[in-house]
Amino acid sequence: MFPMNQDGITWLLSPPDQSLALVLADNEFDVWIVSSRGTKYSRDHAYLKPEDEAYWDWTWDELAANDLPATFQYVHGQTGQKLHYVGHSLGTLIAMAAFSKGELVSMLRSAGLLSPVAYVGEITSPLGRNAAKNFIAETLKWLGLHEFNPKGDAVTKFLKKMCAQPGVDCTNLLNSFTDCRTKTQSLSGLGKNCCLKPSIVDVFLDHEPQPSSTKNMIHIAQMIRDGTIRMYDYNDAGQNKKRYGQPTPPAYNIENIPKNVPLFLSHGGADSLSDVNDVNHLLRTLKHHDQEKIVVQFIDGYAHADFVMGTNARQVVYEPLMAFFKRQMI
């Protein structure tokens, strides 16, 4: 189970009968939870420290190429079984990127992609769109801030200074960082979540959001501006050629996901990060997928956080997801 830009505790924040990890365990699934690198429970490194610039020299490219395969290999080695994968947001992106290269499929039984993120050119989140438009992550990296901590003083102070400049309107963006606790329905610009209790939002904000690399935020901003799924662009033909063997970053061809891989995609009509138009773009890309192997669930009132903390997520999303998993085991 791989969450969005958070640590693995996201899957455990709701009451026991509503948290997906515990619901799966109660239904006799062997559950393994993964925390993204750089987050609270995944900060150790063989020789680097979080204070080192090199520690943060990565984007979701490395998560797809290195971290997710290492996770699959470890769990598969421990259990000897093929895996059902569950990802939310960023966790869906890195999975699809890895699957599109033919990796991990030999160890995969099926995949559940909640709030699937692939194309993000149509996102309506003020947080994402304004940050990309104003090149905020690029500026932070230029200033030497390699760890992007949305709760940290450095990010908050920079945003306040930038937003005070004439002609720059960062109202929604700044509120998303600084006023989350008074906006239980917007939850950092993820969409108007239909099914969150104020108490669960408080619990969520005690733990999340978690740090990421500033380089990763730049990569996502590039995707928003370009509407493409490509590897990180160094904006220098020489650098790109050195890294990729070509002057521009290679694209991820999502249509190359093997057509017989069972996929469960669930998305919401109120989700401002996994926007309906972007998900429809993804579905068009997967139009040649074996239709007996793909299930698409659309929940009109759901926004981004409802999929992991909605009070009715068990009935609406998790029960159908478990039924899908069990069908792949017959």
Backbone as numpy.savetxt, mean C-alpha at the origin, in Angstrom:
# Nx Ny Nz CAx CAy CAz Cx Cy Cz
0.36 -11.64 5.11 -0.49 -10.47 5.11 0.40 -9.23 5.11
0.20 -8.38 4.14 1.04 -7.18 4.00 0.12 -5.97 3.95
0.26 -5.02 4.89 -0.61 -3.85 4.90 -0.06 -2.73 4.04
-0.76 -1.61 4.02 -0.26 -0.45 3.33 0.92 0.11 4.11
1.28 1.37 3.93 2.47 1.94 4.54 2.32 2.02 6.05
2.20 0.86 6.66 2.01 0.75 8.10 2.73 -0.49 8.56
2.71 -0.73 9.87 3.26 -1.99 10.35 2.15 -3.03 10.46
2.55 -4.26 10.75 1.60 -5.36 10.72 0.50 -5.29 11.76
0.67 -4.43 12.76 -0.35 -4.34 13.80 -1.68 -3.83 13.26
-1.67 -3.24 12.06 -2.90 -2.77 11.43 -3.94 -3.87 11.36
-3.49 -5.10 11.13 -4.42 -6.22 11.00 -4.99 -6.68 12.34
-4.57 -6.04 13.44 -4.96 -6.48 14.78 -5.60 -5.37 15.61
-5.93 -4.25 15.00 -6.42 -3.10 15.77 -7.89 -3.20 16.14
-8.67 -3.90 15.34 -10.10 -4.05 15.63 -10.30 -5.11 16.71
-11.51 -5.22 17.27 -11.79 -6.29 18.23 -11.47 -7.66 17.63
-11.21 -8.66 18.46 -10.78 -9.97 17.97 -11.69 -10.59 16.91
-12.99 -10.37 17.03 -13.90 -10.99 16.06 -14.06 -10.14 14.80
-13.29 -9.04 14.71 -13.38 -8.17 13.54 -12.03 -7.93 12.87
-10.92 -8.32 13.50 -9.59 -8.15 12.92 -9.32 -9.30 11.96
-8.94 -8.98 10.74 -8.80 -10.02 9.72 -7.82 -11.11 10.13
-6.68 -10.75 10.71 -5.70 -11.76 11.09 -6.29 -12.77 12.07
-7.05 -12.28 13.04 -7.62 -13.17 14.05 -8.82 -13.93 13.50
-9.57 -13.31 12.62 -10.69 -14.01 11.98 -10.15 -15.18 11.15
-9.08 -14.95 10.42 -8.47 -16.03 9.63 -7.96 -17.14 10.55
-7.29 -16.76 11.65 -6.76 -17.77 12.57 -7.89 -18.59 13.19
-8.99 -17.93 13.52 -10.13 -18.64 14.09 -10.77 -19.58 13.09
-10.51 -19.35 11.81 -11.04 -20.22 10.77 -9.97 -21.17 10.23
-8.98 -21.46 11.08 -7.98 -22.51 10.86 -6.98 -22.18 9.76
-6.78 -20.89 9.49 -5.68 -20.49 8.62 -4.45 -20.23 9.48
-3.29 -20.60 8.97 -2.01 -20.30 9.62 -1.61 -18.90 9.15
-1.60 -17.93 10.05 -1.47 -16.52 9.67 -0.06 -16.00 9.98
0.55 -15.38 8.97 1.85 -14.73 9.11 1.68 -13.26 8.74
2.11 -12.36 9.63 1.92 -10.93 9.43 3.27 -10.27 9.15
3.29 -9.40 8.16 4.54 -8.74 7.74 4.45 -7.24 8.02
5.53 -6.68 8.51 5.65 -5.23 8.66 6.61 -4.69 7.61
6.22 -3.62 6.94 7.09 -3.01 5.93 8.37 -2.51 6.56
9.45 -2.52 5.81 10.74 -2.06 6.32 10.66 -0.57 6.72
11.34 -0.25 7.78 11.37 1.12 8.26 10.29 1.45 9.27
9.31 0.56 9.43 8.24 0.82 10.40 8.67 0.32 11.78
7.84 0.55 12.77 8.19 0.33 14.17 8.76 -1.06 14.43
8.15 -2.09 13.88 8.57 -3.45 14.17 9.48 -4.02 13.09
9.98 -3.17 12.20 10.86 -3.65 11.14 11.94 -2.60 10.85
12.72 -2.29 11.88 13.75 -1.25 11.74 15.17 -1.81 11.87
15.31 -3.09 12.20 16.65 -3.65 12.34 17.29 -3.87 10.97
18.59 -3.77 10.93 19.36 -3.98 9.71 20.67 -4.64 10.10
21.24 -5.39 9.17 22.46 -6.13 9.48 23.60 -5.20 9.88
23.69 -4.03 9.26 24.81 -3.14 9.58 24.47 -1.65 9.50
23.30 -1.28 8.98 22.93 0.12 8.89 22.01 0.52 10.04
21.99 1.81 10.34 21.11 2.37 11.35 20.13 3.35 10.69
18.95 3.56 11.29 17.99 4.51 10.70 18.55 5.91 10.50
19.62 6.25 11.21 20.23 7.57 11.04 21.07 7.64 9.76
21.37 6.50 9.14 22.20 6.45 7.94 21.37 6.71 6.70
21.91 7.53 5.79 21.19 7.81 4.54 20.92 6.53 3.76
21.89 5.63 3.73 21.74 4.40 2.94 20.62 3.51 3.45
20.29 3.64 4.73 19.21 2.84 5.32 17.89 3.09 4.60
17.70 4.32 4.11 16.44 4.72 3.49 16.52 4.75 1.96
17.55 4.15 1.40 17.73 4.18 -0.05 16.94 3.06 -0.71
15.62 3.20 -0.71 14.76 2.18 -1.31 13.39 2.77 -1.62
12.66 2.07 -2.49 11.26 2.38 -2.76 10.51 1.05 -2.77
9.26 1.10 -3.19 8.51 -0.15 -3.24 9.07 -1.11 -4.30
9.95 -0.62 -5.18 10.66 -1.53 -6.09 11.39 -2.61 -5.30
12.10 -2.17 -4.25 12.85 -3.13 -3.44 11.93 -4.04 -2.62
10.79 -3.51 -2.22 9.84 -4.36 -1.49 9.34 -5.49 -2.37
9.09 -5.16 -3.65 8.60 -6.17 -4.59 9.70 -7.13 -5.01
10.91 -6.62 -5.19 12.00 -7.46 -5.70 12.71 -8.26 -4.61
12.72 -7.73 -3.37 13.50 -8.37 -2.32 12.68 -8.80 -1.11
11.91 -7.86 -0.52 11.26 -8.14 0.75 10.14 -9.17 0.62
9.27 -8.97 -0.37 8.16 -9.91 -0.52 8.65 -11.31 -0.89
9.59 -11.45 -1.85 10.11 -12.80 -2.12 10.76 -13.45 -0.90
11.49 -12.67 -0.09 12.11 -13.23 1.11 11.04 -13.73 2.08
9.95 -12.97 2.18 8.84 -13.37 3.05 8.22 -14.67 2.57
7.92 -14.74 1.28 7.33 -15.96 0.71 8.24 -17.16 0.95
9.52 -16.97 0.67 10.47 -18.09 0.79 10.56 -18.56 2.23
10.53 -17.61 3.18 10.63 -17.99 4.58 9.39 -18.77 5.03
8.21 -18.22 4.74 6.97 -18.87 5.18 6.80 -20.21 4.48
7.08 -20.25 3.19 6.97 -21.50 2.45 7.95 -22.54 3.00
9.15 -22.08 3.36 10.14 -22.99 3.91 9.74 -23.53 5.28
9.06 -22.68 6.07 8.62 -23.10 7.40 7.42 -24.04 7.36
6.53 -23.81 6.40 5.27 -24.55 6.38 5.22 -25.65 5.32
6.01 -25.50 4.26 5.94 -26.45 3.16 4.67 -26.34 2.35
3.92 -25.23 2.53 2.64 -25.06 1.84 2.66 -23.83 0.95
1.80 -23.84 -0.07 1.60 -22.64 -0.86 0.81 -21.62 -0.03
0.96 -20.36 -0.37 0.42 -19.29 0.46 -0.82 -18.65 -0.17
-1.76 -18.28 0.69 -2.79 -17.30 0.35 -2.22 -15.95 0.78
-2.20 -15.00 -0.11 -1.63 -13.69 0.20 -2.76 -12.68 0.38
-2.63 -11.80 1.39 -3.55 -10.68 1.58 -2.74 -9.40 1.63
-3.09 -8.45 0.77 -2.44 -7.15 0.79 -3.48 -6.05 0.78
-3.11 -4.93 1.36 -3.98 -3.75 1.36 -3.17 -2.58 0.85
-3.67 -1.85 -0.14 -3.04 -0.65 -0.65 -1.64 -0.95 -1.18
-0.58 -0.42 -0.53 0.77 -0.68 -0.99 1.06 -2.17 -1.07
0.46 -2.93 -0.18 0.66 -4.38 -0.20 0.12 -5.04 -1.45
-0.87 -4.41 -2.09 -1.36 -4.96 -3.36 -0.43 -4.58 -4.50
0.12 -3.38 -4.44 1.01 -2.90 -5.50 2.25 -3.77 -5.60
2.91 -4.01 -4.47 4.15 -4.78 -4.52 3.88 -6.23 -4.93
2.70 -6.75 -4.54 2.36 -8.12 -4.94 2.16 -8.21 -6.44
1.37 -7.30 -7.00 1.13 -7.35 -8.44 2.41 -7.13 -9.22
3.29 -6.24 -8.72 4.57 -6.03 -9.40 5.39 -7.31 -9.40
5.45 -8.00 -8.26 6.21 -9.24 -8.19 5.58 -10.33 -9.04
4.25 -10.47 -8.96 3.58 -11.51 -9.74 3.76 -11.27 -11.24
3.79 -10.00 -11.66 3.90 -9.70 -13.09 5.23 -10.13 -13.67
6.22 -10.33 -12.81 7.53 -10.80 -13.26 7.65 -12.31 -13.13
6.53 -12.96 -12.81 6.52 -14.41 -12.69 7.10 -14.92 -11.40
7.48 -14.01 -10.51 8.06 -14.42 -9.24 6.97 -14.82 -8.25
7.30 -15.75 -7.37 6.47 -16.15 -6.24 5.29 -17.04 -6.63
4.95 -17.09 -7.92 3.74 -17.79 -8.33 3.81 -19.27 -7.97
4.99 -19.86 -8.00 5.12 -21.28 -7.66 4.80 -21.54 -6.20
4.88 -20.49 -5.36 4.58 -20.63 -3.93 3.22 -20.04 -3.57
2.48 -19.57 -4.56 1.23 -18.85 -4.32 0.02 -19.73 -4.62
-0.94 -19.74 -3.67 -2.19 -20.44 -3.92 -3.25 -19.46 -4.45
-3.33 -18.29 -3.83 -4.25 -17.25 -4.30 -3.88 -15.94 -3.63
-4.49 -14.85 -4.09 -4.17 -13.53 -3.53 -5.44 -12.72 -3.33
-5.56 -12.09 -2.16 -6.64 -11.17 -1.88 -6.09 -9.75 -1.88
-6.60 -8.92 -2.77 -6.09 -7.56 -2.95 -7.18 -6.58 -2.52
-7.00 -5.97 -1.36 -7.99 -5.07 -0.78 -7.57 -3.63 -1.03
-8.50 -2.81 -1.52 -8.17 -1.45 -1.97 -6.97 -1.51 -2.92
-7.10 -2.23 -4.03 -5.94 -2.45 -4.89 -5.39 -1.16 -5.47
-4.09 -1.02 -5.37 -3.39 0.14 -5.90 -2.42 -0.33 -6.97
-2.63 0.14 -8.17 -1.69 -0.10 -9.27 -1.51 1.23 -9.99
-2.53 1.62 -10.74 -2.56 2.95 -11.33 -3.11 3.93 -10.29
-2.46 5.08 -10.17 -2.90 6.07 -9.18 -3.03 7.47 -9.79
-3.12 7.54 -11.09 -3.20 8.83 -11.75 -4.50 9.57 -11.52
-5.53 8.86 -11.03 -6.84 9.47 -10.85 -7.21 9.67 -9.38
-6.26 9.50 -8.47 -6.62 9.58 -7.05 -7.20 10.96 -6.74
-8.16 10.96 -5.84 -8.82 12.21 -5.46 -8.38 12.68 -4.07
-7.49 11.94 -3.43 -7.01 12.32 -2.10 -6.25 13.64 -2.16
-6.69 14.66 -1.41 -5.92 15.91 -1.37 -4.49 15.69 -0.90
-4.33 14.75 0.04 -3.01 14.44 0.56 -2.08 14.00 -0.55
-2.51 13.01 -1.33 -1.66 12.47 -2.37 -1.48 13.42 -3.54
-2.59 14.01 -4.00 -2.50 14.83 -5.21 -1.73 16.13 -4.95
-2.00 16.80 -3.84 -1.28 18.04 -3.55 0.20 17.80 -3.29
0.52 16.71 -2.60 1.92 16.41 -2.33 2.67 16.14 -3.63
2.04 15.40 -4.54 2.69 15.11 -5.82 2.82 16.37 -6.66
1.77 17.15 -6.70 1.76 18.38 -7.51 2.82 19.37 -7.05
3.02 19.46 -5.74 3.95 20.43 -5.18 5.36 19.86 -4.95
5.60 18.61 -5.41 6.93 17.99 -5.32 7.46 18.04 -3.88
6.58 17.77 -2.94 6.96 17.88 -1.53 8.03 16.85 -1.16
7.85 15.60 -1.58 8.82 14.57 -1.23 10.19 14.87 -1.84
10.18 15.35 -3.08 11.45 15.69 -3.73 12.17 16.81 -2.97
11.41 17.79 -2.49 12.01 18.88 -1.75 12.57 18.40 -0.42
11.84 17.52 0.25 12.33 16.99 1.52 13.63 16.21 1.33
13.70 15.44 0.26 14.93 14.68 0.00 16.08 15.64 -0.31
15.80 16.68 -1.06 16.83 17.68 -1.38 17.34 18.36 -0.11
16.46 18.49 0.87 16.84 19.10 2.15 17.56 18.13 3.07
17.70 16.89 2.62 18.44 15.90 3.41 17.59 15.05 4.32
16.26 15.09 4.16 15.37 14.28 5.00 15.09 12.97 4.26
15.75 11.90 4.67 15.64 10.63 3.97 14.57 9.72 4.56
14.25 9.93 5.84 13.14 9.21 6.47 11.91 10.11 6.42
10.85 9.61 5.83 9.60 10.38 5.77 8.70 9.89 6.90
8.65 10.68 7.95 7.80 10.36 9.09 6.66 11.37 9.13
5.44 10.98 8.70 4.35 11.95 8.61 3.97 12.59 9.93
4.36 11.96 11.04 4.08 12.55 12.35 5.26 13.33 12.91
6.38 13.27 12.21 7.60 13.87 12.74 7.62 15.38 12.65
8.40 16.00 13.52 8.49 17.47 13.56 9.05 18.03 12.26
10.01 17.33 11.67 10.66 17.86 10.47 9.67 18.02 9.33
8.84 16.99 9.10 7.86 17.05 8.01 6.82 18.12 8.30
6.31 18.14 9.52 5.27 19.11 9.88 5.77 20.55 9.75
6.97 20.81 10.25 7.53 22.17 10.18 7.75 22.59 8.73
8.24 21.66 7.91 8.47 21.98 6.50 7.16 22.33 5.81
6.13 21.53 6.07 4.84 21.78 5.42 4.27 23.14 5.82
4.38 23.46 7.10 3.86 24.76 7.55 4.59 25.91 6.87
5.89 25.77 6.73 6.68 26.82 6.08 6.34 26.93 4.60
6.21 25.79 3.95 5.92 25.79 2.52 4.52 26.34 2.25
3.58 25.94 3.08 2.20 26.33 2.85 1.96 27.81 3.16
2.90 28.44 3.83 2.78 29.87 4.11 3.22 30.73 2.93
3.79 30.09 1.90 4.26 30.84 0.74 3.08 31.38 -0.06
3.20 32.57 -0.63 2.12 33.15 -1.44 1.75 32.25 -2.61
0.45 32.07 -2.82 -0.03 31.28 -3.95 -0.07 29.79 -3.71
0.35 29.33 -2.54 0.34 27.89 -2.23 -0.80 27.61 -1.26
-1.75 26.78 -1.69 -2.88 26.43 -0.84 -2.74 24.98 -0.40
-2.34 24.77 0.83 -2.11 23.42 1.35 -3.11 23.07 2.45
-4.24 23.73 2.45 -5.17 23.55 3.56 -5.49 22.08 3.81
-5.96 21.40 2.77 -6.34 19.99 2.94 -5.13 19.13 3.25
-4.02 19.42 2.58 -2.82 18.64 2.79 -2.33 18.76 4.22
-2.24 19.98 4.73 -1.73 20.19 6.08 -2.67 19.58 7.11
-3.97 19.73 6.90 -4.92 19.13 7.83 -4.77 17.63 7.89
-4.46 17.01 6.75 -4.33 15.56 6.72 -3.19 15.09 7.61
-2.15 15.91 7.74 -1.03 15.54 8.59 -1.27 15.92 10.04
-1.86 17.09 10.29 -1.83 17.65 11.64 -3.13 17.52 12.41
-4.26 17.26 11.73 -5.53 17.30 12.42 -6.32 15.99 12.30
-5.59 14.87 12.20 -6.27 13.60 11.97 -7.28 13.27 13.06
-6.95 13.58 14.31 -7.81 13.13 15.40 -9.16 13.84 15.43
-9.28 14.96 14.75 -10.57 15.63 14.70 -11.32 15.32 13.42
-10.77 14.43 12.60 -11.38 14.13 11.30 -11.53 12.62 11.18
-12.39 12.06 12.01 -12.52 10.61 12.05 -13.08 10.05 10.77
-13.75 10.85 9.96 -14.30 10.33 8.73 -13.32 10.43 7.56
-12.40 11.38 7.62 -11.48 11.52 6.48 -10.22 10.67 6.66
-9.76 10.51 7.89 -8.62 9.67 8.22 -7.47 9.86 7.23
-6.88 11.05 7.30 -5.71 11.39 6.50 -5.98 11.37 5.00
-7.16 11.80 4.61 -7.41 11.93 3.18 -7.60 10.62 2.46
-7.99 9.56 3.15 -8.15 8.26 2.50 -9.54 8.06 1.94
-10.41 9.05 2.09 -11.79 8.92 1.66 -12.70 8.96 2.87
-13.98 9.19 2.65 -14.94 9.25 3.75 -15.35 7.84 4.13
-14.70 7.31 5.15 -14.93 5.94 5.56 -16.32 5.80 6.19
-17.06 4.82 5.71 -18.45 4.69 6.13 -18.61 4.01 7.47
-17.64 3.16 7.83 -17.93 2.17 8.87 -16.89 2.13 9.98
-16.32 3.28 10.30 -15.33 3.34 11.37 -15.95 3.98 12.61
-15.71 3.38 13.75 -16.09 4.00 15.01 -15.00 4.99 15.44
-15.38 6.12 16.05 -14.35 7.06 16.52 -13.31 6.40 17.40
-13.71 5.41 18.19 -12.75 4.76 19.10 -11.68 4.02 18.32
-12.03 3.39 17.20 -11.03 2.65 16.43 -10.10 3.61 15.72
-10.60 4.79 15.36 -9.72 5.80 14.75 -8.66 6.23 15.74
-9.07 6.44 17.01 -8.10 6.81 18.04 -7.05 5.73 18.23
-7.48 4.47 18.23 -6.54 3.36 18.35 -5.59 3.35 17.16
-6.13 3.53 15.96 -5.32 3.55 14.75 -4.25 4.64 14.84
-4.65 5.83 15.26 -3.72 6.95 15.28 -2.71 6.87 16.42
-2.94 5.96 17.37 -1.92 5.69 18.38 -0.75 4.92 17.78
-0.99 4.21 16.68 0.02 3.34 16.08 0.47 3.79 14.69
-0.40 4.44 13.96 -0.14 4.78 12.56 -0.36 6.28 12.35
0.08 6.85 11.21 0.85 6.20 10.15 2.30 6.03 10.54
2.97 5.12 9.83 4.35 4.78 10.13 5.29 5.42 9.12
6.57 5.51 9.46 7.54 6.10 8.53 7.72 5.25 7.27
8.16 5.92 6.25 8.61 5.28 5.02 9.86 6.03 4.57
10.43 5.61 3.46 11.55 6.38 2.94 11.02 7.53 2.10
11.70 8.65 2.16 11.32 9.79 1.32 11.42 9.40 -0.15
12.38 8.57 -0.48 12.54 8.09 -1.87 11.29 7.32 -2.31
10.71 6.55 -1.41 9.49 5.83 -1.74 8.33 6.79 -2.00
8.26 7.86 -1.21 7.21 8.85 -1.42 7.39 9.55 -2.76
8.64 9.78 -3.15 8.91 10.36 -4.47 8.42 9.42 -5.56
8.69 8.13 -5.40 8.28 7.14 -6.39 6.76 7.16 -6.57
6.03 7.19 -5.47 4.57 7.21 -5.55 4.09 8.50 -6.19
4.75 9.62 -5.87 4.40 10.90 -6.49 4.62 10.87 -8.00
5.67 10.21 -8.43 5.92 10.05 -9.87 4.77 9.30 -10.53
4.28 8.28 -9.86 3.17 7.49 -10.40 1.90 8.33 -10.51
1.67 9.17 -9.52 0.47 10.02 -9.53 0.55 11.01 -10.68
1.71 11.64 -10.85 1.86 12.64 -11.90 1.82 12.02 -13.29
2.42 10.82 -13.45 2.55 10.21 -14.78 1.42 9.25 -15.13
0.70 8.77 -14.11 -0.37 7.81 -14.36 0.14 6.47 -14.85
1.38 6.12 -14.51 2.00 4.88 -14.98 2.47 4.03 -13.81
2.80 2.78 -14.11 3.42 1.90 -13.12 4.82 1.58 -13.64
5.77 2.36 -13.18 7.15 2.16 -13.61 8.07 2.09 -12.39
9.27 1.64 -12.62 10.27 1.66 -11.57 10.68 3.11 -11.29
11.39 3.30 -10.21 11.78 4.63 -9.77 12.56 5.36 -10.86
12.18 6.61 -11.11 12.83 7.42 -12.13 13.84 8.35 -11.46
15.12 8.19 -11.81 16.17 9.04 -11.24 16.25 10.40 -11.93
15.38 10.61 -12.93 15.34 11.87 -13.68 16.70 12.23 -14.26
17.44 11.21 -14.61 18.75 11.38 -15.22 18.99 10.15 -16.10
19.13 10.38 -17.40 19.26 9.25 -18.33 20.46 8.37 -17.99
21.56 9.01 -17.57 22.75 8.24 -17.22 22.53 7.36 -16.01
21.89 7.93 -14.98 21.60 7.16 -13.76 20.63 6.02 -14.06
19.59 6.32 -14.83 18.64 5.27 -15.18 19.31 4.16 -15.98
20.17 4.55 -16.92 20.85 3.54 -17.74 21.78 2.68 -16.90
22.45 3.31 -15.94 23.32 2.57 -15.04 22.53 1.57 -14.21
21.33 1.99 -13.79 20.51 1.13 -12.92 19.71 0.10 -13.72
19.15 0.54 -14.85 18.20 -0.32 -15.57 18.69 -0.78 -16.94
19.78 -0.20 -17.40 20.25 -0.56 -18.73 19.51 0.16 -19.84
18.77 1.20 -19.50 18.03 2.01 -20.46 17.82 3.39 -19.87
17.59 4.40 -20.72 17.52 5.79 -20.22 16.27 6.13 -19.44
15.24 5.30 -19.55 14.00 5.53 -18.80 13.69 4.29 -17.97
13.01 4.46 -16.85 12.73 3.29 -15.99 11.77 2.32 -16.66
11.99 1.02 -16.48 11.10 0.02 -17.07 9.71 0.06 -16.45
8.72 -0.32 -17.24 7.34 -0.41 -16.75 7.09 -1.79 -16.17
6.19 -1.84 -15.22 5.68 -3.13 -14.73 4.48 -3.49 -15.60
4.53 -4.64 -16.21 3.43 -5.07 -17.09 2.49 -5.97 -16.30
1.48 -5.35 -15.69 0.55 -6.07 -14.83 -0.18 -7.16 -15.60
-0.37 -6.96 -16.91 -1.05 -7.97 -17.71 -0.26 -9.27 -17.78
1.02 -9.23 -17.35 1.84 -10.44 -17.37 1.62 -11.33 -16.15
0.80 -10.89 -15.20 0.45 -11.79 -14.09 -0.15 -13.05 -14.70
0.38 -14.23 -14.35 -0.15 -15.46 -14.94 -1.67 -15.52 -14.84
-2.30 -15.86 -15.94 -3.76 -15.78 -16.05 -4.49 -16.78 -15.18
-3.78 -17.79 -14.69 -4.43 -18.79 -13.85 -4.24 -18.55 -12.35
-3.63 -17.40 -11.98 -3.47 -17.07 -10.57 -4.81 -16.60 -10.01
-5.35 -17.27 -9.00 -6.63 -16.83 -8.42 -6.50 -15.48 -7.72
-7.33 -14.52 -8.11 -7.27 -13.16 -7.56 -8.64 -12.75 -7.03
-8.65 -12.18 -5.83 -9.84 -11.59 -5.23 -9.55 -10.11 -5.05
-10.24 -9.26 -5.80 -10.03 -7.81 -5.71 -11.27 -7.16 -5.13
-11.08 -6.39 -4.06 -12.20 -5.71 -3.41 -11.89 -4.22 -3.33
-12.79 -3.39 -3.87 -12.55 -1.95 -3.85 -13.82 -1.20 -3.52
-13.67 0.07 -3.11 -14.80 0.84 -2.62 -15.07 2.09 -3.43
-16.33 2.50 -3.45 -16.73 3.67 -4.22 -16.34 4.99 -3.60
-15.96 4.99 -2.30 -15.59 6.23 -1.63 -14.10 6.31 -1.35
-13.33 5.42 -1.96 -11.90 5.34 -1.71 -11.16 6.38 -2.56
-10.46 7.31 -1.92 -9.79 8.37 -2.66 -8.34 8.05 -2.99
-7.83 6.90 -2.52 -6.51 6.44 -2.93 -6.61 5.34 -3.98
-7.44 4.35 -3.71 -7.72 3.32 -4.71 -8.99 3.75 -5.44
-8.83 4.76 -6.28 -9.98 5.39 -6.93 -10.66 4.43 -7.91
-11.97 4.56 -8.04 -12.73 3.67 -8.92 -12.19 3.70 -10.34
-11.85 4.88 -10.85 -11.34 4.97 -12.22 -10.00 4.24 -12.37
-9.15 4.36 -11.36 -7.87 3.66 -11.41 -8.06 2.15 -11.32
-8.98 1.71 -10.45 -9.23 0.27 -10.34 -9.82 -0.26 -11.65
-10.70 0.50 -12.28 -11.24 0.07 -13.57 -10.15 -0.03 -14.63
-9.17 0.87 -14.55 -8.01 0.79 -15.44 -7.26 -0.53 -15.19
-7.08 -0.86 -13.92 -6.43 -2.12 -13.56 -7.22 -3.31 -14.10
-8.53 -3.27 -13.94 -9.37 -4.39 -14.39 -9.32 -4.53 -15.91
-9.23 -3.42 -16.63 -9.08 -3.51 -18.09 -7.74 -4.16 -18.45
-6.72 -3.86 -17.64 -5.41 -4.47 -17.87 -5.48 -5.98 -17.66
-6.35 -6.40 -16.75 -6.49 -7.83 -16.43 -7.64 -8.49 -17.20
-8.08 -7.87 -18.28 -9.27 -8.37 -19.00 -9.07 -9.76 -19.58
-7.82 -10.16 -19.82 -7.57 -11.49 -20.38 -7.29 -12.54 -19.30
-7.40 -12.13 -18.04 -7.22 -13.09 -16.95 -8.33 -14.14 -17.01
-7.99 -15.35 -16.63 -8.99 -16.42 -16.59 -10.16 -15.97 -15.70
-11.33 -15.80 -16.29 -12.46 -15.24 -15.56 -12.96 -16.15 -14.44
-12.62 -17.42 -14.51 -12.97 -18.33 -13.42 -12.01 -18.20 -12.25
-10.94 -17.46 -12.47 -9.92 -17.31 -11.43 -9.90 -15.92 -10.81
-10.83 -15.08 -11.17 -10.82 -13.72 -10.65 -12.20 -13.33 -10.12
-12.22 -12.77 -8.93 -13.45 -12.27 -8.32 -13.24 -10.78 -8.03
-14.17 -9.96 -8.48 -14.10 -8.52 -8.24 -15.30 -8.12 -7.38
-15.02 -7.52 -6.24 -16.06 -7.08 -5.32 -16.02 -5.55 -5.23
-17.16 -4.93 -5.47 -17.26 -3.47 -5.36 -18.22 -3.13 -4.23
-17.76 -2.30 -3.29 -18.57 -1.90 -2.14 -18.76 -0.39 -2.23
-19.94 0.03 -2.56 -20.19 1.43 -2.92 -19.75 2.42 -1.85
-20.07 2.17 -0.58 -19.80 3.16 0.46 -18.45 3.05 1.13
-17.64 2.07 0.75 -16.37 1.82 1.43 -15.28 2.78 0.96
-14.48 3.25 1.94 -13.27 4.02 1.64 -12.05 3.19 2.07
-10.88 3.81 2.04 -9.64 3.06 2.14 -9.50 2.29 3.46
-9.81 2.94 4.57 -9.58 2.32 5.87 -10.66 1.32 6.26
-11.83 1.39 5.60 -12.91 0.47 5.93 -12.50 -0.99 5.73
-11.59 -1.23 4.78 -11.21 -2.61 4.46 -10.40 -3.27 5.58
-9.79 -2.47 6.44 -9.00 -3.05 7.52 -9.60 -2.79 8.90
-10.51 -1.80 9.01 -11.05 -1.47 10.33 -12.55 -1.23 10.35
-13.24 -1.47 9.24 -14.67 -1.25 9.20 -15.41 -2.18 10.15
-16.44 -1.66 10.82 -17.17 -2.48 11.79 -17.88 -3.66 11.14
-18.21 -3.53 9.85 -18.88 -4.62 9.16 -17.98 -5.30 8.13
-16.67 -5.06 8.22 -15.74 -5.62 7.23 -15.75 -7.14 7.25
-15.96 -7.73 8.43 -15.98 -9.20 8.47 -17.09 -9.75 7.59
-18.28 -9.20 7.74 -19.41 -9.71 6.96 -19.29 -9.34 5.48
-18.86 -8.11 5.23 -18.88 -7.59 3.86 -17.68 -8.07 3.04
-16.48 -8.12 3.66 -15.26 -8.43 2.91 -14.62 -9.75 3.32
-14.44 -9.96 4.63 -13.62 -11.09 5.07 -14.29 -12.44 4.84
-15.59 -12.53 5.08 -16.27 -13.80 4.84 -16.20 -14.22 3.37
-16.50 -13.31 2.42 -16.33 -13.67 1.01 -14.88 -13.99 0.65
-13.92 -13.28 1.26 -12.51 -13.55 1.00 -12.13 -14.95 1.47
-12.57 -15.32 2.67 -12.26 -16.66 3.18 -12.91 -17.74 2.32
-14.13 -17.49 1.88 -14.79 -18.46 1.00 -14.00 -18.63 -0.30
-13.48 -17.53 -0.82 -12.66 -17.58 -2.02 -11.40 -18.41 -1.77
-10.73 -18.16 -0.64 -9.52 -18.92 -0.32 -9.83 -20.42 -0.23
-10.92 -20.75 0.41 -11.24 -22.16 0.62 -11.54 -22.86 -0.71
-12.12 -22.12 -1.65 -12.40 -22.73 -2.98 -11.10 -23.09 -3.70
-10.03 -22.35 -3.42 -8.76 -22.63 -4.09 -8.05 -23.84 -3.47
-8.57 -24.35 -2.38 -7.95 -25.48 -1.69 -8.59 -26.81 -2.05
-9.66 -26.74 -2.85 -10.36 -27.97 -3.22 -9.57 -28.72 -4.30
